[in-house]
Amino acid sequence: MSQHVYKQIELTGSSETSIEDAVQRAITKASETVHDLRWFEVTDTRGHIENGRVAHWQVTVKVGFTLD
């Protein structure tokens, strides 16, 4: 078993569709510049209400990645 050192970053993704889409958007965008993403943890979920309905989701995630 190899030994790793990880770093964490915090991201907030947003979506008009769903919580899951907001998480995926944050991770997809981070993966464009951060390599070796390994795990995520949802730390906060918020939403925006318009006319009595959920109009927008914001989800904050901690993302861990392996250092070279």
ABEGO torsion letter per residue (X at the ends): XBBBBBBBBBBBBBBAABAAAAAAAAAAAAAAABBGBABBBBABBBBBBBGGBBABBBBBBBBBBBBX
